[in-house]
Each structure stands twice: as C-alpha cells, then as structure tokens.
Amino acid sequence: MSAFSFSFSGDDIEDTLVTDVSPESVLRSHAAETGTLQRAIPTSSAFPIAGQPLLQPQTHDLQTMLRALPSKIVYSTLIIKLDDGTKISIPRRELWDVRVQLMAEEDDEGLGNLGKDDVKTGVYEGGFKSWECSVDVVKVLHGRKEDVGFSGKVLELGCGTALPSLAVLQWLLEDPNSTGALNLGLADYNPTVLQLVTLPNILLSWAQVTRNDSWEAEGELDLDEEVIKEFLASLESHHVRLSFFSGAWSPEFVGLVKEDMSSLESRLTIVGAETIYSPAALKSFAETLMSLLGSMPDDERTSLVAAKKVYFGVGGSMEDFCEMVRLQGATVGQIREESDGVRRAVVEVKMPSN
C-alpha cells in the first residue's frame, strides 16, 4: 500500500485563495486542508496495487444515505474570492465532527483515513479534505455561469468535499429564473467519504441558501425528519437529481455512470480536481474520463480538469495528462493558470465533434 502525506499548507488556502469567517476558525486545525507537494515516505506508487483488491464500483441510494446521517452536523464556512470581486460562501462539515461520529461508531478504518496520510493508494484517496485545485475549478465555473448556466448534467470525479458541485448547486438554488433540470453526479473512491462529508456538505449548501436570513457562518444543522423532507421537496421543486458513485475508476464504473445518468440527453460537464497525483492514478483517471466523454449520449460533452503542474516526488503532472488524452483523440486547452505558490492549471478536455 502506498501512503502519501502532502504536508498541508493551510496558510496558502486561507490567506490567498479563501477567507475563513473568524479568527477562531483560522486557528482551528479542524477545517479541511489543502495539499501541497511533498511525499512523506519514498515508495513506488501503484494504482491499482498489485495483489490488493480495489473497491468495486457501486451506486448509492439517496434515501438510504439520508437515513444513515447523524442527528446533527457541525460546520464552518469557507469563503472563496472569485475573479470578479464577489465571493461565494461554502459551508463544510468539520473534520472533528466526522471524527466524533467515527469514534461513536467504533469505525477504526475510517479514523485511520483521517490520520497523517493524505492518500493511501487503493484504500483512501484523500476525500475528507478540500484540495486547492478544487477552488480553481469553482472560479472557472463561476466565470461560465452566465453563459451556460447549470442545467443538464454535472459529474464530479474524485469529489471528496465537493467544492465545485456545492458551488453549482448553490448557484442553481439561488437563481429564481432557473427552469432546467440538473443531474448532479458525485463520485469518490470511498463510500464513507460520500456518506460522512459529501452528502452532509450538500445539505449544508442547501440549508444556507434556503435559510439565508437565519443562517450563521458556523454552527450546527439539525437533521430531523422535517429537515430531510424539506430538503427532498426542494430538490424536486428545483428539478435537481443527485447521483452517488463509489469505487475504482474502471469500465465497470463507466457502465454504472452511463446507466444512471443517461436517461436524458443534455449538456454534460465532467469535473476533476487533484485526480492525477501519480502516473498510475493519472492513467486510470484519463482512461475513465475519455471513456465517459466518448460514450455518454449527451450532445455537448466537456470536462474541466484541475491539477498542479507537477507533483514533485509523486510523479503526476499536467503535461503528462494532456499528452495522454491527446493521444486518445481529445482536444485540450488551458483555460486557467495559477502562479502564486505552487503552480496549478485548469484545462478543458473535449472530444472532437463527429
């Protein structure tokens, strides 16, 4: 098993990319961190790992996931500064609240994934923490909000805390003129990440929008039966459908996504942030992305992939990813580059029109 620690740089994300809501929040170590580029122990990365079975792809029913939620979730808010000078506030479940739940459930495996290793290849893929490239994707999506809107399908691969998806959902819920349906797909290797972080964060974004007058930047959200009913009714009235997928990227994973998200042909946007940290992960992600872009029935299919230019000591790079998908017939264009601190980029990958 390959284990990586990316030596989180909380100062980078809090001071330059985002602003937390209080000095106390900045001082706490509970808020989700952002990875940098150092590997803790030298090891040969492999994805998949020889001799170790990977998690099999599966879908997850929203109603079942809602029933498994705790009675309340504790949150703080991340404020992302957008390119036009505006901001978006994204509430996220506190990691210490996740730890409390795992301790109460005596889930030693889950607690282990919240330890010092940011990635355990083939076991845990870093989904409990927010990574800085996901903030870059939020900024790109905001720049396109007025032009394309967010009806259709959005699929976030390796979603974790799901910052891009949360932003899309908030913008749709805030738009009184929105009439199109949204199928929001969220995929993470670990089903526990979807249950403990992704879904709670979706509920928090929904609550922030619908309870704007009484919402506080940090606190607790009670999840009683009435709140869940309101949440489901709001999704239905806004024509929002949520799809959840877990397991390894593979042909079987692609088949599940196609089966679940192909009911209506529309515009498909696939999002991936920090998914190419090693050569093996890069290859697996590129193959899955190209398979989805090439086989989904939608008339318009595009993807936004954000990553650091180079993952020093780990082996992945944006250049290698772009070369790999170009060899598979894709067109690639860089649409954003960040040079402050660690160099990062966002590229758009498309299949050429037939």
Secondary structure, DSSP 8 states (H G I E B T S, - for coil): --EE-----HHHIIIIIEEES-HHHHH-S-S-----S--SS-----SS-TTS-----EEE-HHHHHHTS-SEEEEEEEEEE-TTS-EEEEEEE-HHHHHHHHHHTT-HHHHHHTSS-SEETTTB-STTS--HHHHHHHHHHHHHHHHH-S-EEEEEET-TT-HHHHHHHHHHHH-TT--S-EEEEEEES-HHHIIIIIHHHHHHHHHHHHTTTT--SSEEEE--HHHHHHHHHHHHHTTEEEEEEES--SHHHHHHHHHHH-SS--EEEEEEES--SSHHHHHHHHHHHHHHHHH---SEEEEEEEEESB-TTT--BHHHHHHHHHHTT-EEEEEEEE-SSS-EEEEEEE----
